[in-house]
Amino acid sequence: MPEQTSNLDPSLKRRFPRYQIDLRVDVSVFRSGRNVSLWGRSTELSEDGIGATMTGELETGEVVWIELTFPPPTRPLRMRALVRYREGLRHGMEFLARSPEQQQTLRQMCETLAASK
């Protein structure tokens, strides 16, 4: 059952609440002259970012392409994201330059998760 994730430090205000969710996450990054592809599982989602445990390490500050498919199976959502933090294989990524359709899809998924908690 999805839950809103609380902040560890109450002084850090988030623009959007986070919700627990388990989704496959596919990431590609251009590194050393070639595309590197990783996959992982999400741990939490908000309208402006996602937390995920990946099969390899991404570097803080890297801009990546991320692909998500929400249930029920829909067309994959593909957008750019900025890697904000990394702890081992756990990563936090902020979505960049979302189209209105992408933003609406993220908002609807978060509303669904909020209603089911």
N, C-alpha and C positions, 0 to 999 in steps of 0.2 A: 504494500500500500504506500503510495507516494507521500512524502512528508516534506514540508518546507525545511530547508537546512538553515540552522541559525549561524550567525557569525561567531567566531571565536573571540574576536575583539569588538565589543559593543561600540567603540569609537569609530569603527569602519562602517560607514553607511553604504548600503547597496541600493542601486536604482530600482532593481527588480528582485522579487523573492526567488529563491532557488528551490527546486523540487527534485526529489530522488527519482531517477529513471534509469533503466537498463536498456541501452540501445547499442547496436553495433555502430562504431565510428570509424570511417575510413579517412585517412589523412595523407596528403602528398605535399612534399616540400622540395623545392629546387635547391640542391646543395652540391657543391664541388662539381658544377657543370653537368649534373644529371638529376633526374627526378627520383626521389626516394619515397616509397609508399610504405605506410604503417597502418595497422588497424588496432582497434581496441574496443573497450566497453565503457559507456558513459556511467557516471556516478550521480551527476546532478545536472539540471538544465535550468536556465533562466531565459528571459527574452533577449538578453545581450551576451550570453556566453554558455559554455559547457565545461564540466569537469570530466575527465576521462583517464582511465588507465590504459596506456598504449603498449604495443609490443616492442617499442624501442624508444629512445630518448629524442625529444625535441628540445631545442634551445630556447631559453627565455628571449623574447624579442623577435623570433622568427615569424614570418608571415607564411601561413600554410593554407592549402585548400582543404576544406573539411566537407564530408558528405554524410548525411544522416537520412535514415528512412524511418518515419514514424508509423506506428500501428494505427489503423489497419494498414497493410502495405500500400503505400502511396508512392508517387514519383519521388525519387531522392531529392533532398534539399542540399544543394551544393553552393557553398559560399566561402569567402576568405575569412580567416581568423588570425588573430595575433596571440602568440603564446605568452601568457602573462606570468605563469609560474610553473616550476617543475620541482617535484620531490620524488626522486627516483624515476619510476615510470608513471607516476601520477602527474597530470598536467591540467592547467586551467587555461582556457582559451576564450578570448573575447571576439565575438562576431564583428566583422567590419563591413561597411558599405552594403547593408541589406536593402534589397528591393522592397517595395511595398508588399508584394506577394509573399516574399520570404518572411518579412516582419509579421504579416498576418498569420502565416502558418505557425511561427514560433509562439505568437500570442495565443492562438487557439489551443496549441498543445499544452501550454502552461495553464490555461484556464481549465482544460480537461483534467490535468493533474491536480490542480487546486480543488476542483469539485469532488474528486475521488478520495481525498484524504480524510 
